[in-house]
Amino acid sequence: MVTERAASRTAVIVCQGRAAAHGRLAPDRFADPTAMPLLRAEEQAQVHLVRRGQPPAGTKPRLGYEMIRASAEIMVPRTVAIDDAVRAAPTEQVVILGAGLDGRAWRLPLSGATFFEVDHPASQQDKRDRAESLDGAPPVFVPVDFARDVLTDALESAGHRADAPTVWVWEGVVPYLTRPEVTATVAAVAARSAAGSRLIVNYQSPSLVSDLIRKTMSAVFRTTGPWAGEPWRSAWSPAAMSRLLALHGFAVRADNDLLTVATGLGVRLSQRSTLKNSRVAVAER
Ligand SMILES: C[S@@+](CC[C@H](N)C(=O)[O-])C[C@H]1O[C@@H](n2cnc3c(N)ncnc32)[C@H](O)[C@@H]1O
């Protein structure tokens, strides 16, 4: 197991997006009361500016502000689509892959379900420190580097049951993995998925516009930006994702882009192309 890399910074940006959106965007369908408490004081201060609509002076602070504002727009449809798919499949075990600062284990009322959170060891340690203030039972933490560790063994050791159905949540992680890493992770998930399991996967479809936006942001923030150590490594067309899942016994039941979900929620949108290329697929075994 490898721990030399730093805790994920993209996990903080998406958590800031959820904190900025909570109670403000689509409040009848989206809520994440765990997001703000999972942030550190200086990260909360940035969110408060967005919530108040007060852009700070200076180019870099302003870009940081815009990043959180944009993240909020993406997080609302992404969270709603995934939460709906989790709730629709009553289960005794939920595994969140690449959990980052996801608060589902604390906020989703799935009575009797055991939550497992799988994440890179550095990100997971950071989460454990931050989550101390949250009320409720914590999940079972399973430190795993998808690029190097054996997910099946780690889950077995953590008490996950391969003979009972699992709901898998894989949100905001696939773009950061290479194609072989994604393929190996799907194989591991399949190996521990009893009949009746559900895999909910969020991924990016290929897009020149999204690539350009991403590269521009990386160039502006260079070594200090959240993406400096977390480049995007793979994009999947819906057909390619469906083929990969089918190869491992998962049939795709739904696969929607977030622009469609956001439009349905009535969220006012400023970044249609990013939302159009982010997708949530729900597959069953
Ligand atoms: C953008 S964050 C998303 C976090 C969370 N799923 C969410 O949507 O709020 C990306 C997450 O992927 C995890 N991740 C990226 N590469 C990984 C790897 N090789 N092994 C384990 N986790 C990884 C990071 O640690 C981080 O928690």
The ligand as an SDF file (V2000), in Angstrom:
LIG
                    3D

 27 29  0  0  0  0  0  0  0  0999 V2000
  -12.8550   14.3100   -7.1980 C   0  0  0  0  0  0  0  0  0  0  0  0
  -12.5760   13.3000   -5.7940 S   0  0  0  0  0  0  0  0  0  0  0  0
  -14.2000   12.5860   -5.6510 C   0  0  0  0  0  0  0  0  0  0  0  0
  -14.5150   12.2100   -4.2450 C   0  0  0  0  0  0  0  0  0  0  0  0
  -15.9360   11.7250   -4.0070 C   0  0  0  0  0  0  0  0  0  0  0  0
  -16.2190   10.5080   -4.7010 N   0  0  0  0  0  0  0  0  0  0  0  0
  -16.9250   12.7880   -4.3630 C   0  0  0  0  0  0  0  0  0  0  0  0
  -17.5240   12.7300   -5.4340 O   0  0  0  0  0  0  0  0  0  0  0  0
  -17.0890   13.7050   -3.5560 O   0  0  0  0  0  0  0  0  0  0  0  0
  -11.5930   11.9660   -6.4250 C   0  0  0  0  0  0  0  0  0  0  0  0
  -11.3630   10.8410   -5.4150 C   0  0  0  0  0  0  0  0  0  0  0  0
  -10.7420    9.7480   -6.1070 O   0  0  0  0  0  0  0  0  0  0  0  0
   -9.7610    9.2100   -5.2670 C   0  0  0  0  0  0  0  0  0  0  0  0
   -8.7430    8.5550   -6.1050 N   0  0  0  0  0  0  0  0  0  0  0  0
   -8.1520    9.0370   -7.2120 C   0  0  0  0  0  0  0  0  0  0  0  0
   -7.2200    8.1610   -7.6490 N   0  0  0  0  0  0  0  0  0  0  0  0
   -7.2360    7.1150   -6.7790 C   0  0  0  0  0  0  0  0  0  0  0  0
   -6.5080    5.8990   -6.6700 C   0  0  0  0  0  0  0  0  0  0  0  0
   -5.5460    5.5750   -7.5480 N   0  0  0  0  0  0  0  0  0  0  0  0
   -6.8080    5.0570   -5.6480 N   0  0  0  0  0  0  0  0  0  0  0  0
   -7.7610    5.3760   -4.7440 C   0  0  0  0  0  0  0  0  0  0  0  0
   -8.4830    6.5100   -4.7950 N   0  0  0  0  0  0  0  0  0  0  0  0
   -8.2230    7.3640   -5.7950 C   0  0  0  0  0  0  0  0  0  0  0  0
   -9.1870   10.4000   -4.5190 C   0  0  0  0  0  0  0  0  0  0  0  0
   -8.4990   10.0080   -3.3320 O   0  0  0  0  0  0  0  0  0  0  0  0
  -10.4480   11.2070   -4.2590 C   0  0  0  0  0  0  0  0  0  0  0  0
  -11.0250   10.8580   -3.0350 O   0  0  0  0  0  0  0  0  0  0  0  0
  1  2  1  0
  2  3  1  0
  2 10  1  0
  3  4  1  0
  4  5  1  0
  5  6  1  0
  5  7  1  0
  7  8  2  0
  7  9  1  0
 10 11  1  0
 11 12  1  0
 11 26  1  0
 12 13  1  0
 13 14  1  0
 13 24  1  0
 14 15  1  0
 14 23  1  0
 15 16  2  0
 16 17  1  0
 17 18  1  0
 17 23  2  0
 18 19  1  0
 18 20  2  0
 20 21  1  0
 21 22  2  0
 22 23  1  0
 24 25  1  0
 24 26  1  0
 26 27  1  0
M  CHG  2   2   1   9  -1
M  END
$$$$
